[in-house]
């Protein structure tokens, strides 16, 4: 054991003495860079919207347009006559349809504005708009034009006006007032 330990210690000791002598002979060194360039600013850009998002918005617009056309097809035909209750029911139904159409039109307009803002934002960042954003704006714009072409809002307004006029005429007739009074008397007697 006595012979092995000094042999094992001598190798690390020799290495340490060699490293120390090397540092004393060489001294301190300095590294210098020959060319100093200012680092260029990094710009990271991401897609404003992805193609799947545009497709989803187009699908939503298509569904809203179809829903609006279905609502418009539920508008009852304009007819003269009918009871006061039927006229009130028709007027209520017509007002509900008009609200649905207004909400649908607002949703379509919001989708169009959102897609248009994405297109403009991509154009300001890249110098030209992203193709799929431009196609989405065009598709939603086409859907809006188709629904506006199909839906006649003036027809609905005219129908509402005629219904209100018919209701007022029926309410002002003495026969209707007399019937209403008689039906009230019958219900109060029971």
Rosetta blueprint (number, residue, H / E / L):
1 X L
2 X H
3 X H
4 X H
5 X H
6 X H
7 X H
8 X H
9 X H
10 X H
11 X H
12 X H
13 X H
14 X H
15 X H
16 X H
17 X H
18 X H
19 X H
20 X H
21 X H
22 X H
23 X H
24 X H
25 X H
26 X H
27 X L
28 X L
29 X L
30 X L
31 X L
32 X L
33 X L
34 X L
35 X L
36 X L
37 X L
38 X L
39 X L
40 X L
41 X L
42 X L
43 X L
44 X L
45 X L
46 X L
47 X L
48 X L
49 X L
50 X L
51 X H
52 X H
53 X H
54 X H
55 X H
56 X H
57 X H
58 X H
59 X H
60 X H
61 X H
62 X H
63 X H
64 X H
65 X H
66 X H
67 X H
68 X H
69 X H
70 X H
71 X H
72 X H
73 X H
74 X L
75 X L
76 X L
77 X L
78 X L
79 X L
80 X L
81 X L
82 X L
83 X L
84 X H
85 X H
86 X H
87 X H
88 X H
89 X H
90 X H
91 X H
92 X H
93 X H
94 X H
95 X H
96 X H
97 X H
98 X H
99 X H
100 X H
101 X H
102 X H
103 X H
104 X H
105 X H
106 X H
107 X H
108 X H
109 X H
110 X H
111 X H
112 X H
113 X H
114 X H
115 X H
116 X H
117 X H
118 X H
119 X H
120 X H
121 X H
122 X H
123 X H
124 X H
125 X H
126 X H
127 X L
128 X L
129 X L
130 X L
131 X H
132 X H
133 X H
134 X H
135 X H
136 X H
137 X H
138 X H
139 X H
140 X H
141 X H
142 X H
143 X H
144 X H
145 X H
146 X H
147 X H
148 X H
149 X H
150 X H
151 X L
152 X L
153 X H
154 X H
155 X H
156 X H
157 X H
158 X H
159 X H
160 X H
161 X H
162 X H
163 X H
164 X H
165 X H
166 X H
167 X H
168 X H
169 X H
170 X H
171 X H
172 X H
173 X L
174 X H
175 X H
176 X H
177 X H
178 X H
179 X H
180 X H
181 X H
182 X H
183 X H
184 X H
185 X H
186 X H
187 X H
188 X H
189 X H
190 X L
